[in-house]
Amino acid sequence: MKRILLINLGANGDCVMVTAIARQIKSDYPGCHLTWVILLRYATVIKNNPFVDAIWEFKPATCKSTAEENLCKMKAEVLQAAGDFDAIFDVQIYPDNVANFDGTIRSSMFRNYPFPITVPVTPVVRLLQEEVVRVEHFAEKNQLSRYKNVILFECSPRSGQSFLTLDKGLRLAKQLVEAKTDLVVIVSTLLPFEPPHERILSGACLSYRENAALSHYCTFLIGCSSGITWITTSDAGKRLNTVQFLSRAIGGAFASVAYDFKYWGLLSDHILESTVTDDDKMLKIVLTALDDFPVAHQKYHQELRPRFWGWLLFIDYRKGWRGLLTFYRPFFCFIRRNRIRLSDVFDFVSLASVLCVFWRQFICKFFMNHLRR
C-alpha cells in the first residue's frame, strides 16, 4: 500500500478546491493511504473527507507563511527519507511552485499535481450530522423561512481580491433591508460587529464548514471570491445566484469565480461579477439581481480576466539569477491558461502597475538576498 502525503497548508478556500486533488490521488493510486498536512487553523475544512485517510495538523512556530511552508516541507522530506511516505505532492503555490502560477488559483494548484485531473473538480465537503443540526437550529431561531430573500453576505476577504470591508458590507446590508421588507441578511465574518438592523444577522456562531449547510436556507449570495463563496460551490453547498464584488487585481489577487468556472466547463450563468465601488451603484446591482437575475447579469456583469503582465510577479527571485533566467515558466503558464489578446500585451497601464509591485516586492528583496551572500 502506497503512503502518500499531500501538502496544502491553507487557506480555507484553497483547501476546499484541493479536495478534488485528494480525490484524484485516490483515483490514481487505488488503495493508497493519503495523509494531508494542513495548518491547524484550517484542519476542519477536510474533516470527515472520504478521500483523506489521515490529517497531519501542522502547528507552526511562526506566523510567517513562507517560514511555515519551508518548515513543513523540510519535515515532510525527513519523514519520506525515513520511509514514512512513498510520495509527496506539494500543490500549494507558495513558495516552491510560484513559477507555475497561470493567473488563477485553482488551475495553478491543479498544475502543481504532476498528473491530469480527470475526476470532477467540484470540491468535496462532508458535513457531520451535528453540523447540519446546528445550522437547522440557527435557521429556526431566526425564522429564515419567513423571508422571500435570505442573503448570505461574505464581506471580509483577506487576499486583496475585493474592496469589500465589514463597514462597507454593513452599509450595503442596511440599505438592502430598508429597501425590502421581505429580506434578511446573514453577515458571515469572524470580525465582531453590532448589527445595525434587526434583519441583519451575524453568522459568527457558525463554523466555516457550516456555511455550506447554511447555503441551503439562503436564496442569494453576495460574495468576494473568498472562503465562503468557494465552500458554497462544494458538493455540500447549494448553487446560489450571486453577485461577486471584486477588485481589478493583479497577480495572485485575481479571483474571478466566473472565469474559473468557464475554464473547467462549469455553468456560470448564476455568477454576476462587478468592480463597482460606489455604495448606491452596488445597491442597484443587488436589487436588480434579486428582482430579475438574467436582466441584471446582462446589464451589469463584467468579464474579468487576469492581467497579462501579472506573470512578471511570479518569477522565482529567491533562486537568484537562476530564478530570473527561468522567467519563461510563468510566461508560458499564462499563455497556455489564458487566451492572450494583443490589447493585453499593449496594456501599458497594467504593465506600469505590475512593475511598481515587482520593484517593491521582488527586486529589492532579490538584491538584499544577493548582498547577504
C-alpha positions in Angstrom: 0.0 0.0 0.0 1.4 3.3 -1.1 1.7 6.0 1.6 1.2 9.5 0.1 1.5 12.9 1.7 -0.5 15.8 0.2 0.8 19.3 1.2 -1.6 22.2 1.2 -1.5 24.2 4.4 -4.2 26.8 3.7 -6.2 28.8 3.4 -9.9 27.9 3.7 -10.9 28.5 0.0 -7.7 26.9 -1.3 -8.1 23.8 0.8 -11.7 23.4 -0.4 -10.5 23.5 -4.0 -7.7 21.0 -3.3 -10.1 18.3 -2.1 -10.5 17.5 -5.8 -6.8 16.7 -5.9 -7.2 14.3 -2.9 -9.9 12.6 -4.9 -7.7 12.4 -7.9 -4.8 10.9 -5.9 -7.2 8.1 -4.7 -8.1 7.5 -8.3 -4.5 7.4 -9.5 -3.3 5.3 -6.6 -6.1 2.8 -5.7 -5.9 1.6 -2.1 -3.3 4.1 -1.1 -3.2 5.8 2.3 -3.4 9.5 1.9 -2.3 11.9 4.6 -3.0 15.6 4.2 -0.8 18.1 6.0 -2.7 21.3 6.8 -2.3 24.2 9.2 -4.2 23.6 12.4 -6.5 26.6 11.9 -7.8 25.2 8.6 -7.9 21.5 9.5 -11.7 21.4 10.0 -12.1 22.1 6.2 -11.1 18.5 5.4 -12.7 16.8 8.4 -14.7 13.7 7.5 -13.5 13.8 3.9 -13.9 10.4 2.3 -10.6 10.8 0.3 -8.4 11.7 3.2 -7.2 8.9 5.5 -5.3 10.9 8.0 -4.8 14.6 8.8 -1.5 15.9 9.9 -2.4 19.2 11.7 0.7 21.3 11.3 1.4 23.7 14.2 3.9 26.3 13.1 6.3 28.1 15.4 6.0 31.3 13.5 3.1 33.3 11.9 5.1 34.0 8.7 3.6 31.9 5.9 6.8 31.3 4.0 8.6 30.1 7.1 5.6 27.8 7.9 5.7 26.3 4.4 9.5 25.8 4.3 9.5 24.1 7.8 6.6 21.8 6.8 8.3 20.8 3.6 11.5 20.1 5.4 9.8 17.9 8.0 7.9 16.1 5.2 11.1 15.3 3.4 12.7 13.9 6.6 9.7 11.6 7.1 9.9 10.5 3.5 13.6 9.7 3.8 12.7 7.7 6.9 10.2 5.6 4.9 7.0 7.1 6.3 5.9 8.3 2.9 6.4 6.9 -0.6 5.4 10.1 -2.4 4.9 13.8 -1.5 2.7 16.1 -3.6 3.1 19.7 -2.7 0.3 21.5 -4.6 0.3 24.9 -2.8 1.5 27.8 -4.9 3.9 29.5 -2.5 6.8 29.2 -2.1 8.1 26.3 -4.3 5.6 26.3 -7.1 5.3 30.1 -7.7 6.6 29.8 -11.2 3.7 27.5 -12.1 1.1 30.3 -11.4 -1.1 30.8 -14.5 -3.3 33.7 -13.4 -6.0 31.8 -11.4 -5.7 29.9 -8.1 -7.5 26.6 -8.8 -5.8 25.8 -12.1 -2.4 26.8 -10.7 -2.7 24.4 -7.8 -4.0 21.6 -10.1 -1.0 22.2 -12.3 1.3 21.5 -9.3 -0.1 17.9 -9.2 2.0 16.1 -11.8 -0.9 14.1 -13.4 -4.0 15.1 -15.2 -7.2 16.0 -13.2 -9.8 13.5 -14.6 -12.2 13.5 -11.6 -14.9 16.1 -11.1 -13.3 19.4 -9.9 -16.3 20.1 -7.6 -14.9 20.4 -4.1 -15.7 17.6 -1.7 -17.1 18.5 1.8 -18.7 16.0 4.1 -20.7 17.7 6.9 -21.3 15.9 10.2 -24.8 15.4 11.4 -24.3 17.7 14.3 -23.2 20.5 12.0 -26.4 20.1 9.9 -28.5 20.2 13.0 -26.7 23.2 14.4 -27.5 25.1 11.2 -31.1 23.9 11.2 -31.4 25.4 14.7 -29.9 28.7 13.6 -32.4 28.8 10.7 -35.4 28.1 13.0 -34.2 30.5 15.7 -34.0 33.3 13.2 -37.1 32.2 11.3 -35.4 32.3 7.9 -38.3 30.5 6.2 -40.4 33.7 6.8 -38.4 35.7 4.2 -38.5 35.6 0.5 -34.9 36.8 0.2 -32.3 35.3 2.5 -28.9 36.7 1.6 -25.6 35.2 2.7 -23.1 38.1 2.8 -19.4 37.4 2.7 -17.6 40.8 3.3 -14.2 40.4 4.9 -11.7 38.9 2.3 -8.1 38.6 3.3 -6.3 38.2 0.0 -6.8 41.6 -1.6 -9.2 40.2 -4.2 -12.0 42.6 -3.2 -12.5 46.1 -1.9 -15.3 44.9 0.4 -14.8 45.6 4.1 -17.1 44.9 7.0 -18.1 48.5 7.3 -18.9 48.8 3.6 -20.8 45.5 3.8 -22.9 46.5 6.7 -23.8 49.8 4.9 -25.0 47.8 1.9 -26.8 45.3 4.1 -28.7 48.1 5.9 -29.7 49.7 2.6 -31.0 46.3 1.4 -33.2 45.5 4.4 -34.5 49.1 4.3 -35.4 48.7 0.6 -37.1 45.3 1.0 -39.2 44.2 4.0 -39.2 40.5 2.9 -35.4 40.3 3.1 -32.9 39.2 5.8 -29.1 39.4 5.6 -26.7 36.9 7.3 -23.2 38.5 7.5 -20.5 35.9 7.6 -17.3 37.3 9.1 -15.0 36.5 12.0 -14.9 40.2 12.9 -17.1 41.4 15.7 -19.8 43.9 14.9 -23.1 45.3 16.2 -25.9 44.6 13.7 -27.4 47.9 12.6 -30.8 46.4 12.0 -32.9 43.6 13.4 -32.9 41.8 10.0 -29.1 41.8 9.8 -27.8 38.7 11.5 -24.3 37.6 12.4 -23.2 34.2 11.2 -20.2 34.2 13.5 -21.8 31.5 15.7 -21.5 29.0 12.8 -18.2 27.4 11.8 -16.7 27.9 8.3 -17.9 24.4 7.2 -21.4 25.1 8.4 -21.8 27.8 5.8 -22.2 25.0 3.2 -25.3 23.8 5.1 -26.4 27.4 5.7 -26.5 28.0 1.9 -29.5 25.6 1.7 -31.5 28.1 3.7 -30.4 31.0 1.6 -31.6 32.4 -1.7 -28.8 34.6 -2.7 -25.0 35.2 -2.1 -23.1 38.5 -2.0 -19.5 37.5 -2.1 -15.9 38.4 -2.8 -14.5 35.1 -4.0 -13.2 34.2 -0.6 -13.7 31.1 1.5 -17.5 31.4 1.9 -18.0 31.7 -1.8 -15.9 28.7 -2.5 -17.4 26.4 0.1 -20.9 27.1 -1.4 -19.5 25.6 -4.6 -18.8 22.3 -2.9 -21.0 19.2 -3.1 -22.3 20.1 0.4 -23.4 23.6 -0.7 -26.3 25.0 -2.7 -25.9 26.8 -6.1 -27.0 30.3 -5.4 -27.4 33.3 -7.7 -24.5 35.5 -6.6 -23.1 39.0 -7.1 -19.3 39.0 -6.6 -17.8 42.4 -5.9 -14.1 42.1 -6.9 -11.1 44.3 -7.5 -9.3 44.6 -10.7 -6.5 42.8 -9.0 -3.0 41.9 -10.3 -1.3 38.5 -9.9 -2.4 36.2 -7.1 -5.2 38.5 -6.0 -7.1 38.0 -9.3 -10.2 36.0 -8.2 -12.9 35.9 -10.8 -15.2 33.0 -10.0 -16.9 33.1 -13.4 -13.5 33.0 -15.2 -12.6 29.9 -13.2 -15.9 28.2 -13.8 -15.8 28.7 -17.6 -12.3 27.2 -17.8 -13.5 24.0 -16.1 -16.7 23.8 -18.2 -18.9 24.6 -15.2 -22.2 26.6 -15.6 -21.5 30.3 -14.7 -24.8 31.9 -15.6 -25.6 32.3 -11.9 -22.5 34.5 -11.3 -22.5 38.2 -11.7 -19.2 40.0 -11.2 -18.6 43.7 -10.7 -15.8 46.0 -9.8 -18.2 48.9 -8.9 -17.3 50.5 -5.6 -20.0 53.2 -5.2 -22.5 52.3 -2.5 -25.6 53.4 -4.4 -24.5 51.6 -7.6 -23.8 48.4 -5.6 -27.2 48.6 -4.1 -28.8 49.0 -7.5 -27.0 46.0 -8.9 -28.1 43.7 -6.0 -31.7 44.9 -6.0 -31.9 44.3 -9.8 -30.4 40.9 -9.4 -32.9 40.0 -6.7 -35.8 41.0 -8.9 -34.6 39.6 -12.2 -31.2 38.0 -12.2 -30.8 37.4 -16.0 -31.6 41.0 -16.7 -29.1 42.1 -14.0 -26.5 39.8 -15.4 -26.9 41.1 -18.9 -26.7 44.7 -17.7 -24.1 44.7 -15.1 -21.8 41.6 -15.4 -18.2 42.4 -16.2 -15.9 39.9 -17.9 -12.8 39.9 -15.7 -9.5 38.4 -16.9 -6.1 38.1 -15.5 -3.8 40.9 -16.4 -1.2 39.6 -18.8 1.8 41.4 -17.3 1.0 39.8 -13.9 3.2 36.9 -14.9 6.2 39.1 -14.0 5.2 38.8 -10.4 5.8 35.0 -10.4 9.4 34.9 -11.3 11.1 33.0 -8.5 13.6 35.7 -7.3 14.5 33.6 -4.3 16.8 31.5 -6.5 18.9 34.5 -7.5 20.0 34.8 -11.1 19.0 31.2 -11.8 15.4 32.1 -10.8 15.4 35.2 -13.1 16.7 33.1 -16.0 13.6 30.8 -15.7 11.2 33.7 -16.4 9.8 31.7 -19.3 7.9 29.3 -16.9 5.3 31.7 -15.6 5.2 33.4 -19.0 4.2 30.2 -20.8 1.8 29.2 -18.0 0.0 32.4 -18.5 -0.1 31.9 -22.3 -1.4 28.3 -22.1 -4.1 29.1 -19.5 -5.4 32.4 -20.9 -6.3 33.5 -24.4 -4.0 36.5 -24.6 -5.1 39.3 -26.8 -3.0 41.9 -28.5 -4.7 44.5 -26.3 -3.5 42.7 -23.2 0.1 42.9 -24.4 -0.2 46.7 -25.0 -1.9 47.3 -21.7 0.8 49.7 -20.5 -1.2 50.9 -17.5 -1.3 47.3 -16.2 2.4 46.9 -17.0 3.3 50.0 -15.0 1.3 48.8 -12.0 3.0 45.4 -12.2 6.5 46.9 -12.5 5.8 49.1 -9.4 4.8 46.0 -7.4 7.6 44.0 -9.0 10.2 46.6 -7.9 8.8 47.0 -4.4 8.3 43.3 -3.6 10.9 41.4 -5.6 13.8 43.4 -7.0 14.6 45.0 -3.6 14.4 41.6 -1.9 16.4 40.0 -4.6 19.3 42.4 -4.2 19.1 42.2 -0.4 19.3 38.4 -0.5 22.2 38.6 -3.0 24.1 41.1 -0.9 23.7 38.9 2.2 25.6 36.2 0.4 
